[in-house]
Amino acid sequence: MLMEGAPFVSEGRDVDGALADLVLTLREYAEDWDLGLGAAPNHAQHGALVGMVKRSSDAELTEWLKSGIDRA
């Protein structure tokens, strides 16, 4: 699974596995962003995403990600 417009990819045996992996990736990214990654010019624009990740439960993030899946 690839998150268009952002530097995130994930893998899984199926869509649910890939979504779970992507939620974990986003959680790790939010931690790294707080530890200084957010100061890097190529990551500074992801502040709103990081805020959403920090405020959302895993279930909420999964539903948000599902809403953007291109099923073409």
C-alpha positions as CSV (number, residue, x, y, z in Angstrom):
1,M,0.0,0.0,0.0
2,L,1.3,3.4,-0.9
3,M,0.1,6.7,0.6
4,E,0.1,9.1,-2.3
5,G,1.7,12.5,-1.6
6,A,3.5,11.2,1.4
7,P,6.6,9.0,2.0
8,F,4.8,6.0,3.4
9,V,4.4,2.5,2.1
10,S,3.3,-0.7,3.8
11,E,2.9,-4.4,3.1
12,G,0.6,-7.1,4.2
13,R,-0.8,-10.5,3.2
14,D,-4.1,-8.7,2.4
15,V,-5.5,-5.2,2.5
16,D,-6.3,-5.4,6.3
17,G,-2.7,-6.4,7.0
18,A,-1.3,-3.6,4.8
19,L,-3.6,-1.1,6.6
20,A,-2.4,-2.3,10.0
21,D,1.2,-1.9,8.9
22,L,0.5,1.6,7.5
23,V,-1.1,2.6,10.9
24,L,2.0,1.4,12.7
25,T,4.3,3.2,10.2
26,L,2.3,6.5,10.7
27,R,2.6,6.1,14.5
28,E,6.4,5.6,14.2
29,Y,6.6,8.6,11.9
30,A,4.7,10.8,14.3
31,E,7.2,9.9,17.1
32,D,10.2,10.6,14.8
33,W,8.6,13.8,13.6
34,D,8.4,15.0,17.2
35,L,12.0,14.0,17.8
36,G,13.2,16.4,15.1
37,L,12.2,15.0,11.8
38,G,9.6,17.8,11.6
39,A,12.3,20.4,11.4
40,A,13.6,18.9,8.1
41,P,12.4,20.9,5.1
42,N,11.1,17.8,3.3
43,H,9.0,16.7,6.3
44,A,7.7,20.0,7.7
45,Q,4.6,20.0,5.6
46,H,3.3,16.8,7.3
47,G,2.5,18.6,10.6
48,A,-1.3,18.3,10.1
49,L,-1.0,14.6,9.4
50,V,1.2,14.0,12.5
51,G,-1.4,15.9,14.6
52,M,-4.2,13.7,13.2
53,V,-2.2,10.5,13.8
54,K,-1.6,11.6,17.4
55,R,-5.3,12.4,18.0
56,S,-6.8,9.3,16.3
57,S,-7.2,5.8,17.5
58,D,-5.9,2.9,15.4
59,A,-9.5,2.2,14.3
60,E,-10.1,5.8,13.3
61,L,-6.9,5.9,11.3
62,T,-7.8,2.6,9.6
63,E,-11.2,4.0,8.6
64,W,-9.6,7.2,7.3
65,L,-7.1,5.2,5.2
66,K,-9.8,2.9,3.9
67,S,-11.8,5.9,2.7
68,G,-8.9,6.8,0.4
69,I,-8.2,3.4,-1.2
70,D,-8.4,3.5,-4.9
71,R,-10.2,0.3,-5.9
72,A,-9.9,0.8,-9.6
